[in-house]
Amino acid sequence: MDEKLQKLSKTIVEHSLKIKENDRVLITSQTNQMNPLIKSLIYEITKHKGIPFVRIVDPEIHALLQAKTTGKRIEELKKRREFDVENIDCFINIHYTTTDFENSKINPEIRKKLKEATKESDYVRINQRRWVLLNYPSRLDAYKAGKTTEDFFNYAIEVMNLDYTKMHEAIKPLEELMRKTDVVRILGPNTDITFSIKDMNVVSCCGENNIPDGEIFTAPIKNSVNGIITYNTPSPYHGETFKNVSLKFKDGKIIEVTSDGNQEKLEEIFNTDEGARYIGEFALGLNPKILEPMGDILFDEKIIGSIHFTPGQAYDDAFNGNQSAIHWDMVLIQRKEYGGGEIYFDHKLIRKDGLFVLPELIHLNYDLK
């Protein structure tokens, strides 16, 4: 396992962050369970003559602080976020799941005000600094995945340690096709949506920011989405999980939302602001090692044979004009065992039941046939 963590650290330092001499690197973690990886990262960072810093943020204490946040504290947090982006070159954020409900009692108004206060520094951090987000495997993750703690740990580290350089080469034909595409149509159970991605930028994600990784994303032209989509995986959001979320669109706007869960809470999320009712991202999951959902979006959005169609903020790399305080990745798996489905680019079938059908893309199916 030491060798696997060393390999992961090397991937993060050399491939993801490309750390060079005197780069200031902030590692944020949540428990001492992650110490083996943190130590390995420190060795790797210093080997490349970077300058590591570590910040431990206990999730229970953090949730309490958030719940007790006042206007004055928001002002101070704003200053600290600004300090970070002015004085740190690279960010490594390591999550460790102990409970999905730690933040569920935080007043949405506090979240909204804090997001507004820190949006400029958050923008700099996301778009002008180098960063990596990963989830260190926990017992709760193992439970969600239906595996023993040891088996899940080995699985998670294996998934994180994919050859991302090789993955990037494999995705190139799909990236080229998407850049030439205008109209996208997605079909499936209770799903029939069309939208345009004409002239939108397309981004292949291969270990630069997320670990694990394996997706390709763009964004729809903001007002072009019409139809209905129904997601068939659990959709967690701030401590609450929604199932069978269905969104109905007219000229880009979400005009109806339903799920099997708390309808009032669901409506509240989509009423966060105007941008919450428009889509900020369209992506295809391409990681051959991630097959089943486990309620962890960092893994679930990479599921091979899936898409995610994301209400809220658009990324700068594929910006369609949509701005929002939310960015809610929700996943639809289209493999046959999940109900199947089809994707058309400019009226031409490119993927059926989670498997690419075009000769130049068949290699992206790996061994799923």
ABEGO torsion letter per residue (X at the ends): XAAAAAAAAAAAAAAAAGBBBGBBBBBBBABAAAAAAAAAAAAAAAAAGBBBBBBBBBAAAAAAAAAABBAAAAAAAAAAAAAAAAABABBBBBBBBABAAAAAABBAAAAAAAAAAAAAAAAAAAAABBBBBBBBBBAAAAAAAGBBAAAAAAAAAAAAABBAAAAAAAAAAAAAAAAABABBBBBEBGBBBBBBABGBBBBBBBGAABOBBGBBBBBBBAAABBEBBBBABBBBBGGBBBBGBBBBBBGGBBABBBBABBAAAAAAAAAABAAAABBABBBBBABAABABBAGBAAAAAABBGBBBBBBEBBBAABBAGBBBABBBBBBBBABAAAGEEBBBBGGBBABBGGBBABAAAAAAAEAAX
